[in-house]
Amino acid sequence: MGAALPIAAIAMTAASSIMGGIQQAGNLRAEAKQDAENGRLSLKSGEQEAMDTLREARFQQGGAAAQMASSGLLFGGSVSTVLADSARSAELDIDRIREKAAGEANNYYASAAQKRKGAKNAILGGIFNAVASTVQGASGLQNQGKVMAQARAERSSTLGAAG
């Protein structure tokens, strides 16, 4: 009965290490899921901003073309150059917006991957800690048993010599 309590304590310590690792892994997986969703939303937001920029550029080009036409300018030469430059500028803005969104999304995805890896490591760490505490506890029990056996031997030799 005396050995049952230390063994139960060792088992509880090991179980606690494993449960801690599982809990930490669950938290990291939830964070990874959120990071992946943030990456997806970043791409979606960037694409929406790109489409808004394109729509605005087309609206401005249409307004400029209508204004030039109403003032009697013919399309050609410098007028078409101005409109083409405006279109190129809008395309560059759209490319910049998409690159920025992709960069943000990649950062989120990298963070999510790192957290998923951390979740695996947390479980392994919990298992290793459990094994280490079990080995340490068993070693302590073994040493305690040796000390008790030594004390019994000394007691019996002392009692045997006295009797």
C-alpha positions in Angstrom: 0.0 0.0 0.0 2.9 2.3 0.7 4.2 2.2 -2.8 0.8 2.8 -4.4 0.7 6.5 -3.4 4.1 7.4 -5.0 3.2 5.4 -8.1 -0.2 7.3 -8.3 1.7 10.6 -8.0 4.1 9.6 -10.7 1.1 8.6 -13.0 -0.7 11.9 -12.2 2.4 13.9 -13.1 2.8 12.1 -16.3 -0.8 12.5 -17.2 -0.6 16.2 -16.4 2.3 16.6 -18.7 0.5 14.9 -21.6 -2.7 16.9 -21.0 -0.7 20.1 -20.9 0.8 19.3 -24.3 -2.6 18.4 -25.7 -4.1 21.6 -24.4 -1.3 23.7 -25.8 -1.5 21.9 -29.2 -5.3 22.7 -29.3 -4.6 26.3 -28.6 -2.0 26.5 -31.3 -4.2 24.7 -33.9 -7.0 27.2 -33.2 -4.5 30.1 -33.7 -3.3 28.4 -36.9 -6.8 28.1 -38.2 -7.4 31.8 -37.5 -4.2 32.8 -39.3 -5.2 30.7 -42.3 -8.6 32.4 -42.4 -6.9 35.8 -42.0 -4.7 34.9 -45.0 -7.8 34.0 -47.1 -9.5 37.2 -46.1 -6.4 39.3 -46.9 -6.5 37.9 -50.4 -10.2 38.5 -50.8 -9.9 42.1 -49.5 -7.0 42.8 -51.8 -8.9 41.5 -54.8 -11.9 43.6 -53.8 -9.7 46.7 -53.5 -8.2 45.9 -56.9 -11.6 45.7 -58.5 -12.7 48.9 -56.8 -9.5 50.6 -58.2 -10.2 49.3 -61.7 -13.9 50.4 -61.5 -12.8 53.9 -60.4 -10.1 54.2 -63.1 -12.6 53.2 -65.8 -15.1 55.7 -64.4 -12.5 58.5 -64.5 -11.4 57.5 -68.0 -15.0 57.5 -69.2 -15.6 60.9 -67.6 -12.4 62.3 -69.1 -13.3 60.9 -72.6 -16.8 62.4 -72.3 -15.4 65.8 -71.3 -12.9 65.8 -74.1 -15.5 64.8 -76.6 -17.9 67.5 -75.4 -15.2 70.2 -75.7 -14.7 69.2 -79.3 -11.4 67.3 -79.1 -11.0 64.4 -81.4 -9.6 61.1 -80.1 -6.1 60.7 -81.3 -2.6 61.9 -80.6 -2.2 63.3 -77.1 -5.8 62.5 -75.9 -5.4 58.8 -76.5 -2.0 58.9 -75.0 -3.4 60.5 -71.8 -6.1 57.8 -71.6 -3.6 55.0 -72.3 -1.2 56.4 -69.6 -4.1 56.6 -67.2 -5.0 52.9 -67.9 -1.4 51.8 -67.4 -1.3 53.7 -64.1 -4.4 52.0 -62.9 -3.0 48.6 -63.9 0.2 49.3 -61.9 -1.9 50.3 -58.9 -3.9 47.1 -59.2 -0.8 45.0 -59.4 0.6 46.8 -56.3 -2.6 46.1 -54.4 -2.6 42.4 -55.3 1.1 42.0 -54.4 0.5 43.7 -51.1 -2.5 41.4 -50.3 -0.5 38.3 -51.4 2.4 39.3 -49.2 0.1 39.7 -46.2 -1.6 36.4 -47.0 1.7 34.6 -47.2 2.7 36.0 -43.8 -0.5 34.6 -42.3 -0.1 31.3 -44.0 3.5 31.0 -42.8 2.4 31.8 -39.3 -0.3 29.2 -39.5 2.2 26.5 -40.7 4.5 27.4 -37.9 1.7 27.1 -35.3 0.6 23.8 -36.7 4.2 22.6 -36.3 4.3 24.0 -32.8 1.1 22.0 -32.0 2.9 18.8 -33.0 5.9 19.7 -30.9 3.7 20.5 -27.9 2.2 17.0 -27.9 5.7 15.5 -28.3 7.0 17.7 -25.6 4.2 16.6 -23.3 4.9 13.0 -24.0 8.7 13.4 -23.4 8.0 15.3 -20.2 5.7 12.5 -19.1 8.4 9.9 -19.8 11.1 11.9 -18.1 9.0 12.4 -15.0 8.0 8.7 -14.9 11.7 7.6 -15.2 12.7 10.1 -12.6 9.9 9.0 -10.3 10.7 5.3 -10.8 14.4 6.0 -10.1 13.4 7.8 -6.9 11.3 4.8 -5.9 14.1 2.5 -6.6 16.5 4.6 -4.6 14.0 4.8 -1.7 13.6 1.0 -1.8 17.4 0.6 -1.6 17.6 3.0 1.3 14.8 1.2 3.1 16.4 -2.2 2.5 19.7 -0.9 3.8 18.0 0.5 6.9 16.3 -2.9 7.5 19.6 -4.7 7.0 21.3 -2.4 9.5 18.5 -2.7 12.0 18.5 -6.5 11.8 22.3 -6.7 12.1 22.1 -4.3 15.1 19.3 -6.3 16.7 21.0 -9.6 15.9 24.2 -8.4 17.5 22.4 -7.1 20.6 20.5 -10.4 21.0 
